[in-house]
Amino acid sequence: MLSRFFVKPVRFALLAASLGICSPTISLAGSGTELCALAQQAEKAGRWEEALRYYNQVSREDRDTDYVGRMRQCLRHVLQNRRHQDPAVVDQILKMSFANGLKLFGEALQKLQNNYIEPDKCSPTRLFEEGLKEFNSSLADPIFRSRYLASSTTADIRLFQAWLKEFSLTEKPKTISEAQKSLEEVANRARKNLLLSKSNAVILEFVCGACHSLDEYTTYLPQQRIEEEKAENVNPTISGATLIRQGIGYLKILGFKESTLREMDEAINNMRMSNQPLRSLIIDLRGNPGGNFDIAVAIAQRFLPTGVIASLHGPTPEVNKAFQATGMNVIDLPLVLLVDQDTASSAEMLAAALGDNRRATVIGSNTFGKGSLQNVMKFKTGGSKDEYGREVPSPFGGLKITLAKLSGPSGMALSGIVPEIQERNPGRQMELAIDYALRKAQTQSIP
């Protein structure tokens, strides 16, 4: 059985890398103390991406110290800064009427209340307060000020922030409708006192503040970003499939999408059709950020004759479910899995399913620890119907929401995996994988 550990700020590393902030493969020189000092200096100067890079490096080397609060603050500032410069977001703000903006805010709160894994965090009072904090923070952002507050002075903004502080002490909306009315009051006051050029800019800050206060994965996605994520699904996800030597097969799974199972089956069949028999298989999950959860489950079913694969735990009955092996079309090759600190989410689930069920030997370094499942839920606000009465989706995007936590076959949360064979050096990891695969091939036994 694989052991588990609780991952703290290292879980931010993959998200930061996906934003182009922190590369998983690049280390910054300096001791933990020196890097922390540099991070704090960058924070004070408002260089949030730089600060996040330093904290990211420290968290990788020191898992015992909790940097979550600092990293979360830096990340929220980075996301805020990028949002204010993102043409896809800005264009949507300009397209939307103020009335639709208020409806969108209400729909966002409703989606979070109905679907987020921790409903207690999603009261209208709390989500409104977090949106207010995000908007207040944006008032200090140079990009936001130049884009929407060009006619305001620093003194105007300070007076308005003083009003916001007083307003937050008394305004505690209990319902979504009350939260919408409170937001309308803030936007109208900003338009009057700050000559705000676009009231919907306030609404967007409230929506994003509500999302980002929950976790580092729940977020607003403009329609263009949703379409880009779909477009990424055209790229192959199986790489480097080959026979290494003496019947040892190797393939790397880069991520999980609808075609991954078919790609993997084709790769294995091609290896089986070679001149030498395929006797064991190394599956490389290093650097795999996850992806389509159902496809990862299907791949686990391809190798598991019996047993629990994983379980989902969420706030609603339809989310809570367990996934079992089906025993159909099972590939009985001996297996070795490679994992590292960037193996995350669905890839961790696959490693736990095959490791805990004693179906594979897992080799590498401690995994990322993203034991949660997200789904994109598109907005209905702004949608319409075509001439045939069919629903036309909203052009205003949607929310990516954390729906459930994952647990492995043992029932323990997938908050990170310690491999059965631990090795941090990538080259040595491969050597060990080949060695174990050769042993399995010689005995033709599955652990």
C-alpha positions as CSV (number, residue, x, y, z in Angstrom):
1,M,0.0,0.0,0.0
2,L,1.2,3.5,-0.8
3,S,1.6,5.9,2.1
4,R,0.0,9.4,2.1
5,F,1.2,12.7,3.3
6,F,-0.5,16.1,3.6
7,V,0.7,18.5,1.0
8,K,0.8,22.2,2.0
9,P,1.9,25.0,-0.3
10,V,3.5,22.7,-2.9
11,R,0.1,22.3,-4.3
12,F,0.3,25.8,-5.7
13,A,3.3,24.8,-7.9
14,L,1.4,23.2,-10.7
15,L,-1.1,26.0,-10.9
16,A,1.7,28.6,-11.0
17,A,3.5,26.6,-13.7
18,S,0.3,26.5,-15.8
19,L,0.3,30.3,-15.6
20,G,3.9,30.4,-16.8
21,I,5.0,31.8,-13.4
22,C,7.0,28.9,-12.0
23,S,8.6,26.1,-14.0
24,P,8.5,22.7,-12.3
25,T,12.0,22.0,-13.7
26,I,13.8,25.2,-12.8
27,S,15.3,25.8,-9.3
28,L,16.2,29.2,-7.9
29,A,19.5,29.5,-6.1
30,G,19.6,30.3,-2.4
31,S,18.8,28.9,1.0
32,G,15.2,28.8,2.3
33,T,15.9,31.8,4.5
34,E,17.4,33.8,1.6
35,L,14.5,32.9,-0.7
36,C,11.9,33.9,1.9
37,A,13.6,37.2,2.4
38,L,13.6,37.8,-1.4
39,A,9.9,36.8,-1.6
40,Q,9.0,39.3,1.1
41,Q,10.9,42.1,-0.6
42,A,9.1,41.3,-3.9
43,E,5.7,41.3,-2.1
44,K,6.4,44.7,-0.6
45,A,7.3,46.1,-4.0
46,G,4.1,44.5,-5.6
47,R,6.1,42.1,-7.7
48,W,3.7,39.3,-7.1
49,E,4.9,36.8,-9.8
50,E,8.5,37.1,-8.5
51,A,7.4,36.6,-4.9
52,L,5.4,33.5,-5.9
53,R,8.4,32.1,-7.7
54,Y,10.5,32.4,-4.5
55,Y,7.8,31.0,-2.3
56,N,7.2,28.1,-4.7
57,Q,10.9,27.1,-4.5
58,V,11.0,27.3,-0.7
59,S,7.8,25.2,-0.5
60,R,9.4,22.5,-2.6
61,E,12.4,22.3,-0.3
62,D,10.6,22.8,3.0
63,R,7.3,21.0,3.3
64,D,7.1,21.4,7.0
65,T,6.6,25.2,6.9
66,D,3.2,26.5,5.9
67,Y,3.4,29.2,3.2
68,V,-0.1,28.7,2.0
69,G,-1.4,32.1,3.2
70,R,1.5,34.0,1.5
71,M,1.3,32.0,-1.7
72,R,-2.5,32.4,-1.9
73,Q,-2.2,36.1,-1.5
74,C,0.5,36.3,-4.2
75,L,-1.5,34.1,-6.5
76,R,-4.7,36.2,-6.1
77,H,-2.7,39.3,-7.0
78,V,-1.2,37.6,-10.1
79,L,-4.6,36.4,-11.3
80,Q,-6.0,39.8,-10.7
81,N,-3.2,41.5,-12.6
82,R,-3.6,39.1,-15.6
83,R,-7.4,39.4,-15.5
84,H,-7.1,43.2,-15.9
85,Q,-4.9,42.8,-19.0
86,D,-6.7,39.8,-20.6
87,P,-8.5,40.9,-23.8
88,A,-10.9,37.9,-23.5
89,V,-12.1,39.2,-20.1
90,V,-12.1,42.9,-21.0
91,D,-14.1,42.2,-24.2
92,Q,-16.7,40.3,-22.2
93,I,-17.0,43.2,-19.7
94,L,-17.7,45.6,-22.6
95,K,-20.3,43.3,-24.2
96,M,-22.4,42.8,-21.1
97,S,-25.2,45.1,-19.9
98,F,-25.1,46.1,-16.3
99,A,-28.4,44.3,-15.7
100,N,-26.9,41.1,-17.1
101,G,-23.9,41.6,-15.0
102,L,-26.0,41.6,-11.8
103,K,-27.8,38.5,-13.0
104,L,-24.4,36.9,-13.7
105,F,-23.2,37.6,-10.2
106,G,-26.4,36.1,-8.8
107,E,-26.0,33.0,-11.0
108,A,-22.3,32.7,-9.9
109,L,-23.2,32.7,-6.2
110,Q,-26.0,30.1,-6.9
111,K,-23.6,27.8,-8.7
112,L,-21.1,28.0,-5.9
113,Q,-23.7,27.4,-3.3
114,N,-25.2,24.4,-5.2
115,N,-21.9,22.7,-6.3
116,Y,-18.8,23.7,-4.3
117,I,-17.5,20.9,-2.1
118,E,-17.8,23.0,1.1
119,P,-21.2,24.7,1.1
120,D,-20.5,26.3,4.5
121,K,-18.0,28.6,2.7
122,C,-20.6,29.7,0.2
123,S,-23.1,31.8,2.1
124,P,-24.1,35.0,0.3
125,T,-22.6,37.0,3.2
126,R,-19.2,35.5,3.0
127,L,-19.0,35.5,-0.8
128,F,-20.1,39.1,-0.9
129,E,-17.4,40.1,1.6
130,E,-14.8,38.3,-0.4
131,G,-15.9,40.1,-3.5
132,L,-15.7,43.4,-1.7
133,K,-12.1,42.6,-0.7
134,E,-11.2,41.8,-4.3
135,F,-12.7,45.0,-5.6
136,N,-10.9,47.0,-2.8
137,S,-7.6,45.4,-3.8
138,S,-8.2,46.2,-7.5
139,L,-8.5,49.9,-6.6
140,A,-4.8,49.8,-5.8
141,D,-3.9,48.0,-9.0
142,P,-2.3,50.4,-11.6
143,I,-3.7,48.5,-14.5
144,F,-7.3,48.6,-13.2
145,R,-7.0,52.3,-12.3
146,S,-5.6,53.2,-15.7
147,R,-8.3,51.2,-17.5
148,Y,-11.4,52.1,-15.5
149,L,-10.5,55.0,-13.2
150,A,-8.6,57.3,-15.5
151,S,-10.5,60.4,-14.2
152,S,-10.0,59.6,-10.5
153,T,-7.3,61.0,-8.3
154,T,-5.5,59.1,-5.6
155,A,-7.4,61.2,-3.0
156,D,-10.8,60.2,-4.6
157,I,-9.8,56.5,-4.4
158,R,-8.7,56.8,-0.8
159,L,-12.0,58.4,0.2
160,F,-13.9,55.7,-1.6
161,Q,-12.0,53.0,0.1
162,A,-12.8,54.6,3.4
163,W,-16.5,54.4,2.5
164,L,-16.1,50.8,1.4
165,K,-14.6,49.9,4.8
166,E,-17.6,51.5,6.6
167,F,-20.0,49.8,4.2
168,S,-18.5,46.4,4.8
169,L,-19.0,46.7,8.5
170,T,-22.8,47.2,8.2
171,E,-23.7,45.5,4.9
172,K,-24.2,41.7,5.5
173,P,-26.5,40.4,2.8
174,K,-28.2,37.2,3.8
175,T,-29.6,36.1,0.4
176,I,-28.4,36.2,-3.1
177,S,-31.0,38.9,-4.0
178,E,-29.7,41.1,-1.1
179,A,-26.1,40.5,-2.3
180,Q,-27.0,41.7,-5.8
181,K,-28.6,44.8,-4.4
182,S,-25.6,45.5,-2.3
183,L,-23.3,45.0,-5.3
184,E,-25.5,47.4,-7.3
185,E,-25.0,50.0,-4.6
186,V,-21.2,49.6,-4.6
187,A,-21.1,49.9,-8.4
188,N,-23.4,52.9,-8.5
189,R,-21.3,54.7,-5.8
190,A,-18.1,53.9,-7.7
191,R,-19.6,55.3,-10.9
192,K,-20.6,58.5,-9.1
193,N,-17.6,59.1,-6.9
194,L,-14.8,57.6,-9.0
195,L,-16.2,58.3,-12.5
196,L,-15.9,54.5,-13.1
197,S,-16.0,54.0,-16.8
198,K,-17.5,50.5,-16.8
199,S,-19.7,49.3,-13.9
200,N,-19.3,45.7,-14.9
201,A,-15.7,45.9,-13.9
202,V,-16.9,45.9,-10.3
203,I,-19.1,42.9,-10.9
204,L,-16.2,40.9,-12.3
205,E,-14.1,41.7,-9.3
206,F,-16.9,40.4,-7.0
207,V,-17.3,37.2,-9.0
208,C,-13.6,36.5,-9.1
209,G,-13.1,37.4,-5.4
210,A,-15.9,35.0,-4.4
211,C,-14.3,32.2,-6.4
212,H,-10.7,32.8,-5.4
213,S,-11.5,32.9,-1.7
214,L,-12.6,29.2,-1.9
215,D,-9.5,27.5,-3.2
216,E,-6.8,27.9,-5.8
217,Y,-8.7,26.0,-8.5
218,T,-12.2,27.5,-8.4
219,T,-12.2,30.4,-10.8
220,Y,-14.1,32.4,-13.5
221,L,-13.4,31.4,-17.1
222,P,-14.3,33.7,-20.0
223,Q,-15.8,32.0,-23.0
224,Q,-12.5,32.2,-25.0
225,R,-10.6,30.3,-22.3
226,I,-13.3,27.5,-22.2
227,E,-12.9,27.2,-26.0
228,E,-9.1,27.1,-25.7
229,E,-9.3,24.3,-23.1
230,K,-11.5,22.3,-25.6
231,A,-9.0,23.0,-28.4
232,E,-6.2,21.6,-26.4
233,N,-7.9,18.2,-26.6
234,V,-6.7,17.7,-30.2
235,N,-3.1,17.0,-29.0
236,P,-1.9,13.5,-28.5
237,T,-1.5,12.4,-24.8
238,I,0.6,9.3,-25.3
239,S,4.3,9.9,-26.0
240,G,7.5,7.9,-26.5
241,A,5.8,4.5,-26.7
242,T,8.6,1.9,-27.4
243,L,10.2,-1.4,-26.5
244,I,13.3,-0.5,-24.4
245,R,14.9,-4.0,-24.2
246,Q,14.2,-7.6,-23.4
247,G,10.5,-7.1,-23.8
248,I,10.2,-4.1,-21.6
249,G,7.6,-1.6,-22.9
250,Y,7.5,2.1,-22.1
251,L,5.0,4.8,-22.7
252,K,4.4,8.2,-21.2
253,I,0.9,9.6,-20.4
254,L,1.0,13.4,-20.7
255,G,-2.6,13.9,-19.5
256,F,-6.0,12.4,-19.8
257,K,-8.6,13.3,-22.4
258,E,-11.2,11.4,-24.4
259,S,-8.7,9.9,-26.8
260,T,-6.2,8.7,-24.2
261,L,-7.5,5.2,-23.7
262,R,-7.6,4.5,-27.4
263,E,-4.1,6.0,-27.8
264,M,-2.8,3.8,-25.1
265,D,-4.4,0.6,-26.5
266,E,-2.9,1.4,-29.9
267,A,0.5,2.0,-28.4
268,I,0.4,-1.3,-26.5
269,N,-0.9,-3.2,-29.5
270,N,1.9,-1.8,-31.7
271,M,4.5,-2.9,-29.1
272,R,2.9,-6.4,-29.0
273,M,3.2,-6.6,-32.8
274,S,7.0,-6.1,-32.8
275,N,9.6,-8.8,-33.2
276,Q,10.1,-9.3,-29.5
277,P,7.3,-10.2,-27.1
278,L,6.0,-7.5,-24.7
279,R,6.6,-8.9,-21.2
280,S,6.1,-6.0,-18.9
281,L,5.2,-2.3,-19.1
282,I,6.5,1.0,-17.6
283,I,3.9,3.8,-17.5
284,D,5.5,7.2,-17.0
285,L,3.1,9.6,-15.1
286,R,5.8,12.1,-14.3
287,G,4.7,15.7,-15.0
288,N,1.1,14.5,-15.7
289,P,-1.2,17.2,-14.4
290,G,-4.4,15.0,-14.6
291,G,-7.3,15.8,-16.9
292,N,-10.4,13.8,-17.7
293,F,-11.2,11.9,-14.5
294,D,-13.5,9.3,-16.2
295,I,-10.7,8.4,-18.8
296,A,-8.2,7.9,-16.0
297,V,-10.7,5.6,-14.3
298,A,-11.1,3.7,-17.6
299,I,-7.3,3.2,-17.8
300,A,-7.2,1.9,-14.3
301,Q,-10.0,-0.6,-15.3
302,R,-7.9,-1.7,-18.2
303,F,-5.3,-3.0,-15.8
304,L,-7.3,-4.0,-12.7
305,P,-9.3,-7.3,-12.7
306,T,-11.0,-6.5,-9.4
307,G,-11.0,-3.9,-6.6
308,V,-11.9,-0.3,-5.8
309,I,-10.3,2.3,-8.0
310,A,-11.3,5.6,-6.3
311,S,-14.1,7.4,-4.6
312,L,-15.5,10.9,-4.9
313,H,-16.7,12.8,-1.8
314,G,-18.9,15.9,-2.3
315,P,-21.8,17.8,-0.9
316,T,-24.5,16.2,-3.1
317,P,-25.6,12.5,-3.6
318,E,-24.9,12.6,-7.4
319,V,-21.3,13.5,-6.7
320,N,-20.6,10.9,-4.0
321,K,-19.7,7.7,-5.8
322,A,-17.2,4.8,-5.9
323,F,-15.5,3.4,-9.0
324,Q,-14.8,-0.3,-9.3
325,A,-12.8,-2.5,-11.6
326,T,-15.1,-4.2,-14.2
327,G,-12.9,-7.1,-15.0
328,M,-13.5,-6.6,-18.8
329,N,-10.7,-6.4,-21.4
330,V,-8.1,-6.5,-18.7
331,I,-4.4,-6.2,-19.8
332,D,-2.4,-8.5,-17.5
333,L,1.1,-7.2,-18.2
334,P,3.3,-6.6,-15.1
335,L,3.4,-2.9,-14.4
336,V,5.8,-0.3,-13.1
337,L,4.7,3.3,-12.7
338,L,6.9,6.4,-12.6
339,V,5.6,9.5,-10.6
340,D,7.1,12.8,-9.4
341,Q,6.2,16.0,-7.6
342,D,4.2,17.2,-10.7
343,T,2.1,14.0,-11.0
344,A,-1.3,15.4,-10.0
345,S,-5.1,14.9,-9.8
346,S,-6.3,12.1,-12.0
347,A,-2.7,10.9,-12.5
348,E,-2.4,10.5,-8.7
349,M,-5.7,8.6,-8.7
350,L,-4.4,6.2,-11.3
351,A,-1.1,5.6,-9.4
352,A,-3.0,5.0,-6.1
353,A,-5.5,2.7,-7.8
354,L,-2.8,0.5,-9.3
355,G,-0.4,0.8,-6.3
356,D,-2.9,0.2,-3.5
357,N,-4.4,-2.8,-5.3
358,R,-0.8,-4.3,-5.6
359,R,-1.1,-4.2,-9.4
360,A,1.9,-2.0,-10.0
361,T,5.2,-1.0,-8.4
362,V,5.3,2.8,-8.0
363,I,8.7,4.5,-8.3
364,G,9.7,8.1,-8.0
365,S,9.2,11.1,-5.7
366,N,6.3,12.4,-3.6
367,T,3.4,13.4,-5.8
368,F,1.7,16.8,-6.1
369,G,-1.3,16.4,-3.8
370,K,-4.2,17.7,-5.9
371,G,-6.8,15.4,-4.6
372,S,-9.8,17.2,-5.9
373,L,-12.1,17.2,-9.0
374,Q,-13.2,20.3,-10.9
375,N,-15.9,20.9,-13.5
376,V,-16.7,23.8,-15.8
377,M,-20.2,25.1,-15.4
378,K,-21.3,27.5,-18.1
379,F,-23.4,30.5,-17.3
380,K,-27.0,30.7,-18.6
381,T,-27.2,34.5,-18.2
382,G,-27.1,36.1,-21.7
383,G,-28.0,32.8,-23.4
384,S,-30.8,32.6,-26.0
385,K,-32.6,30.3,-28.3
386,D,-32.1,29.8,-32.0
387,E,-34.9,29.7,-34.6
388,Y,-35.6,26.1,-33.8
389,G,-36.0,26.7,-30.1
390,R,-32.7,25.2,-29.2
391,E,-30.6,26.7,-26.3
392,V,-27.7,28.9,-27.4
393,P,-25.1,29.0,-24.6
394,S,-24.2,32.3,-22.9
395,P,-21.3,34.1,-24.4
396,F,-20.1,35.1,-20.9
397,G,-18.2,31.9,-20.0
398,G,-18.6,30.1,-16.8
399,L,-17.1,28.9,-13.5
400,K,-14.6,26.1,-12.9
401,I,-15.7,24.7,-9.5
402,T,-14.2,22.2,-7.2
403,L,-17.0,19.6,-6.9
404,A,-15.4,16.7,-4.9
405,K,-12.4,15.3,-3.0
406,L,-10.7,12.1,-4.1
407,S,-9.8,9.1,-2.0
408,G,-7.9,6.0,-3.1
409,P,-8.8,2.3,-2.7
410,S,-7.6,2.4,0.9
411,G,-10.2,5.1,1.6
412,M,-7.5,7.7,2.4
413,A,-7.6,11.1,0.8
414,L,-5.4,11.6,-2.2
415,S,-3.5,14.6,-0.7
416,G,-0.3,13.2,-2.1
417,I,1.4,9.9,-2.5
418,V,4.7,8.5,-1.2
419,P,5.9,6.0,-3.8
420,E,6.7,2.4,-2.8
421,I,10.3,2.9,-4.1
422,Q,11.4,6.5,-3.4
423,E,14.0,8.2,-5.7
424,R,14.2,11.9,-6.5
425,N,16.8,11.7,-9.4
426,P,14.9,11.4,-12.7
427,G,17.7,9.3,-14.4
428,R,17.9,7.0,-11.5
429,Q,14.1,6.7,-11.4
430,M,14.2,5.3,-15.0
431,E,17.0,2.9,-14.1
432,L,15.0,1.5,-11.2
433,A,11.9,1.2,-13.3
434,I,13.7,-0.8,-15.9
435,D,15.3,-3.0,-13.2
436,Y,11.9,-3.7,-11.6
437,A,10.2,-4.3,-15.0
438,L,12.9,-6.8,-15.9
439,R,12.4,-8.7,-12.6
440,K,8.7,-8.8,-13.2
441,A,9.2,-10.0,-16.8
442,Q,11.4,-12.8,-15.6
443,T,8.9,-14.0,-13.0
444,Q,5.8,-13.0,-15.0
445,S,4.1,-12.3,-11.7
446,I,2.0,-9.4,-10.8
447,P,2.5,-8.0,-7.3
